[in-house]
Amino acid sequence: MKDTTVQDRMRELVQPIEQQIRQCEDGEDLLMLACVMLQHAGTLLEHQLGPDGKRTILLSAANGGLH
């Protein structure tokens, strides 16, 4: 997939997430949403990349490697 196609698809996929963020009423809601998103992201990464791939992505993110 071309970079522009990937970026367009990512923008499309993030729209429902941004909608959920807008529906949060306060900081507590935002933190709950962030926690459940992290849980689901971990599950998705492990299913798609395996435990080692998941670990690599999360460590990179924790070290500021993702932008």
C-alpha positions in Angstrom: 0.0 0.0 0.0 1.3 3.5 -0.8 2.1 5.8 2.1 -0.8 8.2 1.2 -3.2 5.3 1.0 -2.1 4.0 4.4 -2.4 7.5 5.9 -5.9 8.0 4.4 -7.0 4.6 5.7 -5.6 5.4 9.2 -7.5 8.7 9.2 -10.7 6.8 8.4 -10.1 4.2 11.1 -9.4 6.8 13.8 -12.6 8.7 13.2 -14.7 6.5 15.6 -12.0 6.8 18.2 -12.0 10.6 18.0 -15.8 10.5 18.3 -15.5 8.5 21.5 -13.0 11.0 22.8 -15.4 13.9 22.1 -18.1 12.0 24.0 -16.0 11.8 27.2 -17.4 14.1 29.9 -14.3 14.5 32.0 -10.8 13.4 32.7 -11.9 10.2 34.4 -13.8 9.2 31.2 -10.7 9.9 29.2 -8.5 7.8 31.4 -11.0 4.9 31.3 -11.1 5.1 27.5 -7.3 5.3 27.3 -7.0 2.2 29.5 -9.5 0.1 27.5 -7.9 1.2 24.3 -4.5 0.1 25.6 -5.9 -3.3 26.5 -7.5 -3.8 23.1 -4.3 -2.5 21.3 -2.2 -5.0 23.2 -4.6 -7.8 22.2 -4.6 -6.7 18.5 -0.8 -6.4 18.4 -0.3 -9.8 19.9 -2.8 -11.5 17.5 -1.3 -9.8 14.4 2.4 -9.7 15.4 2.8 -12.4 18.1 4.2 -11.8 21.6 7.6 -10.7 20.3 6.2 -8.2 17.8 3.8 -6.8 20.5 6.7 -6.4 22.9 8.8 -4.6 20.2 6.0 -2.1 19.4 5.1 -1.4 23.0 8.8 -0.9 24.0 9.3 1.4 21.1 6.3 3.4 22.1 7.4 3.5 25.7 10.8 4.8 24.6 9.3 7.6 22.4 10.0 5.7 19.2 6.5 6.1 17.7 5.4 9.4 16.4 
